[in-house]
Amino acid sequence: MQTIARLAFLLTLLACFCARFATAADPPAVHDLRMNQVQVIGTHNSYHVREEPLTSPRGRTLNYTHPPLDVQLDRGVRSFELDLYVRKGNFEVFHIPIIDEGTTFRQLTDGLATVRKWSEAHPDHVPISFLFELKRNGAQLDSSLEDVNAAVLDKLDEVLRSSFAEGQILTPDDVRGEASTLRDAVTGRGWPTLDEARGKVFFILHDQGAQRAAYTKGHPSLEARVMFVRSDESRDDAATLVMDGPNDPDIPRLAKAGYYIRTRADSSLEVESPRQPARRDAAFASGAHIISTDFPTGEKDADTGYLVEFPGQAPARVNPVNGPEALRGQTLQE
């Protein structure tokens, strides 16, 4: 009788132990997510610092300041958009020459170093993306700015590789694997799992014209390249898309097909419009993976209270369009 009682007691303890850890752990399906089944918030012109206020309509669109990249990361931002200019072989980060040069870091390498340090201190973070727009507009104001050509793009690849440790960058080769094209990989086997991509960064070239042509020449499906490119579904290198209008009816379809999409919740600081919350909500519901904003956690609009963040200021949530149905919209902590 004592043996039976002791056995019953041990079984009860075991059941309590298992229940405790089953409750504490994430549902098993969360660990099966692919990185493109997750939605994150990004910032537009992530480096920008407001300079002297301008009174023109154009000037009013420049009236915003973001904190340093590591502060944004602490607040849950997981995607950055950077404007790059080339001067004396270096990549400088600012908006418009002479007119709007306020920035939390001037040299690209300094910003990347900040993100690397933060990433290594938080190795379980969901992947962090960078969207690079290489510019030369305003060169008439500053003749020292250099053209963007194939050699410059090769140099950018070198800078990116040298700024992170081996294995910290998710490259097109990593995603393509044995597939014949990058498009076949993301629409077939799919992106790496979220757990495989944790602690990593990846990069996207914004241009769709001459820069993209130079960057992809001789590199089918971005073979041996560091950056993904802003593409479209007709191309073999299609993996990442930029679709800034969140009401675009193609976004849900393309998200379900396997493409990784950036859209914008707001634009030009026009948050006083009664339509603005609807645009933000459309961005959240669209299935786009990066929701870009000028108003992330900690930076709400002072006049309207407009803000773009997930419940609980979470850094990510399960994609509401292509995530597992039972988990859609569930917030994720790191």
C-alpha positions as CSV (number, residue, x, y, z in Angstrom):
1,M,0.0,0.0,0.0
2,Q,2.8,2.4,0.9
3,T,4.5,1.6,-2.5
4,I,1.3,2.5,-4.4
5,A,0.9,5.7,-2.4
6,R,4.5,6.7,-3.0
7,L,4.1,6.0,-6.7
8,A,1.0,8.1,-6.9
9,F,2.8,11.0,-5.1
10,L,5.7,10.8,-7.5
11,L,3.4,10.8,-10.5
12,T,1.6,13.9,-9.1
13,L,5.0,15.7,-8.7
14,L,5.9,14.7,-12.2
15,A,2.6,16.0,-13.6
16,C,3.0,19.3,-11.8
17,F,6.6,19.6,-13.1
18,C,5.6,19.0,-16.7
19,A,2.6,21.4,-16.4
20,R,4.8,24.1,-15.0
21,F,7.3,24.0,-17.9
22,A,4.6,23.5,-20.6
23,T,3.0,26.7,-19.4
24,A,6.3,28.6,-19.2
25,A,7.5,27.6,-22.6
26,D,6.3,29.1,-25.9
27,P,3.8,27.0,-27.8
28,P,5.8,24.5,-29.9
29,A,4.4,26.1,-33.1
30,V,6.2,29.4,-32.3
31,H,9.6,27.6,-32.6
32,D,8.5,26.4,-36.1
33,L,7.9,29.9,-37.5
34,R,9.9,31.0,-40.4
35,M,11.4,34.5,-40.3
36,N,8.9,35.7,-42.9
37,Q,6.0,34.7,-40.7
38,V,6.9,37.5,-38.3
39,Q,6.1,41.2,-38.5
40,V,8.4,44.0,-37.1
41,I,8.4,47.7,-36.9
42,G,11.1,49.8,-38.6
43,T,12.0,53.5,-38.7
44,H,12.1,55.8,-41.8
45,N,15.4,57.7,-42.1
46,S,16.5,56.0,-38.9
47,Y,19.5,58.3,-38.4
48,H,17.7,61.6,-38.7
49,V,18.2,64.5,-36.3
50,R,16.1,67.7,-36.7
51,E,18.1,70.8,-37.4
52,E,16.8,74.3,-37.3
53,P,13.0,74.2,-38.1
54,L,12.1,75.4,-41.6
55,T,8.8,77.1,-42.3
56,S,8.3,75.9,-45.9
57,P,6.0,72.9,-46.5
58,R,9.2,70.9,-47.4
59,G,10.8,72.0,-44.2
60,R,8.0,70.8,-42.0
61,T,8.5,67.3,-43.3
62,L,12.0,67.3,-41.8
63,N,10.8,68.2,-38.3
64,Y,11.6,64.9,-36.6
65,T,14.5,63.3,-34.6
66,H,15.2,59.7,-33.9
67,P,17.3,58.5,-31.0
68,P,20.5,56.5,-31.6
69,L,20.1,53.1,-33.2
70,D,20.7,51.2,-30.0
71,V,18.0,53.2,-28.2
72,Q,15.6,52.3,-31.0
73,L,16.5,48.7,-30.6
74,D,15.9,48.8,-26.9
75,R,12.4,50.2,-27.7
76,G,11.6,47.3,-30.1
77,V,12.6,48.7,-33.6
78,R,14.0,45.9,-35.7
79,S,14.5,47.5,-39.2
80,F,16.4,50.6,-40.2
81,E,16.4,52.7,-43.4
82,L,19.6,54.6,-44.1
83,D,20.5,57.2,-46.8
84,L,24.1,56.8,-48.0
85,Y,26.4,59.2,-49.8
86,V,29.9,58.4,-51.0
87,R,32.7,60.8,-50.2
88,K,36.4,59.9,-50.5
89,G,35.5,56.2,-50.6
90,N,33.6,56.4,-47.3
91,F,29.8,55.9,-46.8
92,E,28.3,58.8,-45.0
93,V,24.8,58.8,-43.6
94,F,22.5,61.9,-43.8
95,H,19.4,63.1,-45.7
96,I,20.1,66.1,-48.0
97,P,23.5,67.8,-48.5
98,I,23.7,71.2,-46.8
99,I,20.0,71.5,-46.3
100,D,19.4,68.5,-43.9
101,E,22.5,66.8,-42.6
102,G,21.5,66.1,-39.0
103,T,22.4,62.5,-38.1
104,T,23.1,60.4,-35.0
105,F,26.1,59.0,-36.8
106,R,27.9,60.3,-39.8
107,Q,29.9,57.2,-40.9
108,L,28.0,54.1,-41.8
109,T,30.7,52.0,-40.0
110,D,29.8,53.7,-36.7
111,G,26.1,52.9,-37.0
112,L,26.9,49.3,-37.9
113,A,29.2,49.0,-35.0
114,T,26.5,50.2,-32.7
115,V,24.1,47.6,-34.0
116,R,26.7,44.9,-33.8
117,K,27.4,45.7,-30.1
118,W,23.7,45.6,-29.3
119,S,23.1,42.4,-31.3
120,E,25.9,40.6,-29.5
121,A,24.5,41.7,-26.1
122,H,21.0,40.4,-27.2
123,P,21.8,37.2,-29.3
124,D,18.2,36.0,-29.4
125,H,16.8,39.0,-31.2
126,V,14.7,38.5,-34.3
127,P,16.6,39.4,-37.4
128,I,17.4,43.1,-37.9
129,S,17.1,44.5,-41.4
130,F,18.7,47.5,-43.1
131,L,17.3,49.2,-46.2
132,F,20.1,51.2,-48.0
133,E,19.3,54.1,-50.4
134,L,22.5,55.3,-52.0
135,K,22.2,58.9,-53.2
136,R,23.9,61.6,-55.1
137,N,21.0,64.1,-55.2
138,G,22.1,67.5,-54.1
139,A,25.5,67.0,-55.6
140,Q,25.2,70.5,-57.1
141,L,25.4,71.7,-53.5
142,D,28.4,69.5,-52.7
143,S,30.7,68.6,-55.5
144,S,32.7,66.2,-53.3
145,L,30.0,63.6,-53.4
146,E,30.8,60.7,-55.7
147,D,28.8,58.7,-58.2
148,V,27.4,55.3,-57.3
149,N,28.8,52.6,-59.6
150,A,29.8,48.9,-59.5
151,A,33.0,49.6,-57.7
152,V,31.2,51.5,-55.0
153,L,28.7,48.7,-54.6
154,D,31.5,46.2,-54.3
155,K,33.1,48.4,-51.6
156,L,29.8,48.5,-49.7
157,D,29.7,44.7,-49.7
158,E,33.2,44.7,-48.2
159,V,32.3,47.2,-45.5
160,L,29.2,45.2,-44.5
161,R,31.1,41.9,-44.3
162,S,33.9,43.5,-42.2
163,S,31.4,45.2,-39.9
164,F,30.0,41.9,-38.6
165,A,31.4,38.6,-37.5
166,E,31.1,35.5,-39.7
167,G,27.6,34.0,-39.3
168,Q,26.0,37.3,-38.2
169,I,24.9,38.3,-41.7
170,L,22.0,36.5,-43.4
171,T,22.9,36.6,-47.1
172,P,21.1,35.7,-50.3
173,D,23.3,32.6,-50.6
174,D,22.1,31.5,-47.2
175,V,18.4,31.8,-48.2
176,R,18.8,30.4,-51.7
177,G,20.7,27.2,-50.6
178,E,20.4,24.6,-53.2
179,A,17.5,26.1,-55.1
180,S,18.1,27.2,-58.7
181,T,17.0,30.8,-58.0
182,L,16.4,33.0,-55.0
183,R,12.7,33.3,-56.1
184,D,12.4,29.6,-56.2
185,A,13.9,29.3,-52.7
186,V,11.5,31.8,-50.9
187,T,8.4,30.6,-52.7
188,G,9.3,26.9,-52.4
189,R,11.3,25.8,-49.4
190,G,10.9,29.2,-47.7
191,W,13.0,31.5,-45.6
192,P,15.2,30.2,-42.7
193,T,13.3,29.5,-39.5
194,L,13.0,32.3,-37.0
195,D,15.3,30.4,-34.6
196,E,17.9,30.0,-37.3
197,A,17.8,33.7,-38.1
198,R,17.9,35.0,-34.5
199,G,20.9,37.2,-33.7
200,K,21.5,38.0,-37.4
201,V,21.2,41.1,-39.6
202,F,20.4,41.4,-43.3
203,F,20.6,44.1,-45.9
204,I,18.5,45.4,-48.8
205,L,19.5,47.7,-51.6
206,H,16.6,50.0,-52.3
207,D,17.3,51.0,-55.9
208,Q,15.5,49.4,-58.8
209,G,17.4,51.0,-61.6
210,A,21.1,51.4,-62.5
211,Q,22.4,50.5,-59.1
212,R,20.5,47.3,-59.0
213,A,21.6,46.4,-62.5
214,A,25.2,47.0,-61.6
215,Y,24.9,45.1,-58.3
216,T,23.3,42.0,-59.9
217,K,25.4,41.9,-63.1
218,G,27.4,38.7,-63.0
219,H,25.7,37.6,-59.8
220,P,22.7,35.5,-60.8
221,S,20.2,35.4,-58.0
222,L,22.6,37.5,-56.0
223,E,25.2,34.8,-55.8
224,A,28.1,35.8,-53.6
225,R,26.5,39.1,-52.8
226,V,25.8,40.5,-49.3
227,M,22.6,42.5,-49.9
228,F,19.2,41.5,-51.1
229,V,17.7,43.9,-53.7
230,R,14.4,45.6,-54.0
231,S,12.9,43.2,-56.6
232,D,9.6,42.1,-58.1
233,E,8.1,38.7,-58.6
234,S,9.2,38.5,-62.3
235,R,12.9,38.3,-61.4
236,D,15.1,35.4,-60.4
237,D,16.5,37.5,-57.5
238,A,13.0,38.2,-56.1
239,A,13.0,37.8,-52.3
240,T,12.5,41.3,-50.8
241,L,10.0,43.8,-52.0
242,V,9.3,47.4,-51.2
243,M,5.6,48.3,-51.4
244,D,5.1,51.6,-49.6
245,G,1.3,51.9,-50.0
246,P,-0.1,49.6,-47.4
247,N,-3.5,49.3,-49.2
248,D,-1.9,47.7,-52.2
249,P,-4.1,44.6,-52.8
250,D,-1.0,42.6,-53.9
251,I,0.7,42.7,-50.5
252,P,-1.3,39.8,-48.9
253,R,-0.9,37.6,-52.0
254,L,2.9,38.2,-52.2
255,A,3.3,37.7,-48.5
256,K,1.6,34.4,-48.7
257,A,3.7,33.4,-51.7
258,G,6.9,33.9,-49.6
259,Y,8.2,37.3,-50.4
260,Y,9.5,39.6,-47.6
261,I,7.9,43.0,-47.9
262,R,8.4,46.5,-46.5
263,T,5.5,49.0,-46.3
264,R,5.0,52.4,-44.7
265,A,2.5,53.2,-41.9
266,D,2.9,56.9,-42.5
267,S,4.6,59.4,-44.8
268,S,5.8,63.0,-44.6
269,L,4.7,63.5,-41.0
270,E,1.1,64.0,-42.1
271,V,-0.4,62.4,-39.0
272,E,-2.9,65.1,-38.4
273,S,-5.1,63.6,-41.2
274,P,-8.0,61.6,-39.9
275,R,-7.1,59.0,-42.4
276,Q,-3.7,58.3,-40.8
277,P,-4.7,55.8,-38.2
278,A,-6.5,53.9,-40.9
279,R,-3.3,53.8,-43.0
280,R,-1.3,52.5,-40.0
281,D,-3.9,49.8,-39.3
282,A,-3.9,48.8,-43.0
283,A,-0.2,48.4,-42.8
284,F,-0.5,46.1,-39.8
285,A,-3.2,44.0,-41.4
286,S,-1.5,43.9,-44.9
287,G,0.9,41.0,-44.1
288,A,3.9,43.2,-44.9
289,H,6.9,42.2,-42.7
290,I,8.4,45.6,-42.0
291,I,6.1,48.4,-41.0
292,S,8.1,51.6,-41.4
293,T,7.2,54.7,-39.4
294,D,8.5,58.0,-38.2
295,F,6.6,57.4,-34.9
296,P,7.7,54.2,-33.1
297,T,7.6,53.5,-29.4
298,G,8.8,56.5,-27.5
299,E,8.3,58.9,-30.4
300,K,4.5,59.5,-30.6
301,D,3.3,62.6,-32.3
302,A,2.9,65.3,-29.6
303,D,-0.2,66.9,-31.1
304,T,-2.3,63.8,-32.1
305,G,-0.8,61.0,-29.9
306,Y,-0.3,59.0,-33.1
307,L,2.1,56.1,-32.5
308,V,3.1,52.8,-34.3
309,E,3.8,49.9,-31.9
310,F,2.7,46.4,-31.1
311,P,0.7,45.6,-27.9
312,G,3.0,45.6,-24.9
313,Q,5.7,47.4,-27.0
314,A,6.7,43.9,-28.3
315,P,9.6,43.8,-30.8
316,A,7.7,41.5,-33.1
317,R,4.4,39.6,-33.7
318,V,3.3,36.7,-35.8
319,N,2.3,37.8,-39.3
320,P,-1.5,38.3,-39.5
321,V,-1.6,37.0,-43.1
322,N,0.9,34.1,-43.5
323,G,1.5,33.1,-39.9
324,P,0.0,29.9,-38.5
325,E,-3.7,30.7,-38.1
326,A,-3.9,29.9,-34.4
327,L,-1.0,32.3,-33.7
328,R,-1.7,35.2,-36.0
329,G,-1.2,38.5,-34.3
330,Q,0.4,37.0,-31.2
331,T,3.2,39.2,-29.9
332,L,6.7,37.8,-29.5
333,Q,9.3,38.6,-26.9
334,E,13.0,37.8,-27.4
